[in-house]
Amino acid sequence: MDRSDIGRQASVEGFAHEHIIVGLLMKKYQNVSLVDLPLSPYDIIIVRKLSNGSEDIIRAQVKTSKKCINFIGGTRGGVDREYKSNVKTYIQSPETSDVIVGLNPLKDGSFDMYFIPTVLIKRLGTKSKSIKSMELFKNNYEMLENCKNEEFIIQRCNDSGFKLYEV
């Protein structure tokens, strides 16, 4: 497989993984959609109905995560990685999205999802983390549902012994 075929396959996998996550989350939350805005810093919107009748809107950025979860945005992957634009790379934060969803495709055809609240990114002290070090976030819907509640997320990390840095 030549370089352009590898890039094309990576691009196809990225789009497919966005659709897979939407499907999985739609089964649980119903009101989930891909964002059809090419310059948006997030890929998916999740609208959760809360017990008081109000709605909570969560902006999710999807990352294919085979070995690590990358917290960088603004770059292109796959076949289109050489394009030029005014978009600059950035580290994900609550200003750009609420949660990163790392999708790890498993050998048996199933998937693990890692829900990394962006309120933690600065406290992780790095631009990516290995999926092995992120077990606390694996398929942890509590992290997704509370991704904007920094106090809650930090308390859960502290309770589990997950290492965070002071900001």
N, C-alpha and C positions, 0 to 999 in steps of 0.2 A: 504494500500500500504506500503510495507516494504521499508527500507532505500535504498536498491539497485534499487528498482523500481522507487523511487523518483529521484535518481541520474540518472538513465537511461532516464527517461522522461525529466529531465533538459537538458541532453546532446542532445536529439532529438530536443527539442525546440530550443536550441542554433544553431544547424545546420540548422534547418528549417528557423529560423529568418535571418540567413545569406543569404539564397536563396531568401527569401521574399524581403529583401533590394536590392539584385542584380536585381530582377525582376522590382521592383518599379523604381530604378535608371536607369535601361536599357531603360525603356519607355521614360525617359526624356533625357538621355545622350547617348544612344545607345551602346557605347563602354565601357562596364562594365563587370568585371569578378571576380569570386572568385579566391583567390590565393591558389594554391595547393602546398604550402610549409609549412610543419608542424611546423617548428621553426620560421616562419615569425611573426613579431610583429604586422602585419596587416592582415586583412581578405579579403579585396576587393581592387581592382584597378579601378579607374574611369579615363578614358582618354577623356578629353574635347578638342574639336576643338575650338581654339580661333579665333576671327575675323581676325587676321593677318595671319591665316593659320597655325600657330604653334600649338603644343599640350601642354596641362597642365595635368600632371599625379598626381592624388590625391590618397594617401594611406589611407584607412579607416579601423578602428577597430570597429567591431560590438559588442554591449553590449545589452543583453536583459534588459529592464529597466521598471519594473512594478511599482516600487515606487521611485527608485533613479537610477542615472547614475553613474556607478563605473568607476574610472579612473586608476585602477590598471591593469597591464598586467603580463603575465608570470605564471599565476596560471591556474589550470585546474578545470573545473566544471563538474557536472554530474557524470556519472558512472566511469569516469577515474580520479577523483579528487585526488586519493591517489598515483598516479604514482610518481616515483622518477626520476629526471633528473638533469642536470647541470643548467637548466634554473632557474633564480632567479626572484622573483617578482620585479616589477618596476612601477613607475608612468609614464603614457603615456606622451610623449613629442614630439616635432618636429623631434627628432632623431629617434623615433620609428614609428610614423605615423603622418599624417597631420590632421586627424579629427576622432573623435569618433562619431559613429552613434548609438544613443540609440534608440532601437525599443520598443515602448510601445504598446503591444497588447490590443485593446479595447474590451469591452464586445460584441459589435455588429459584431465582426469579422474583423473590419478594424484596421488600425495601425497609430500611430503617430511616426514620426522620429524626433529625436533631434540631430542636427548637432553641435557638440561642437569642435571648433578648438583647437588643442593641444597647440597652442601658448598661450592659456588662462589658461591652467591647473595650472601653478605656481601662477597665479594671483587670482585663485579661493580660494586658501588657504586651500584646503581639498582634500581627496582622493575620495570623491563622493559628489553628490548634489542631492537633491530631485527633481523629475521631476516638481513638482509644482513651484519650484524656478527657473526653466529653461525655462519658457514660451517664452522668446526672441528667443530661438533656435529651438522651435517646428515648424517643417515643413518649416524652413527658409532656402531655397535653396541659398539665398544670402550668408549666413554664410558658407555653403558648398563650393560654388564657389570661395569665397575669403578667405578660411581657412588658407592659407599661408601668407596672407597680414596682419601682426600683427597690423600695424597702422590703417588700415581700420576696423578691428575687434574691437579694443579698442575704436575707435571713435563711432562705432555703439552701443557698450555697454554703453559708457558714455552718448550718446544722449538719450538712453532709461532709464537711471538711474540705470542700472544693476551694482551691487556692485563688484568692483575688488580691489585687494590689490596691493600695490607697490611691485616690485620685487627688 
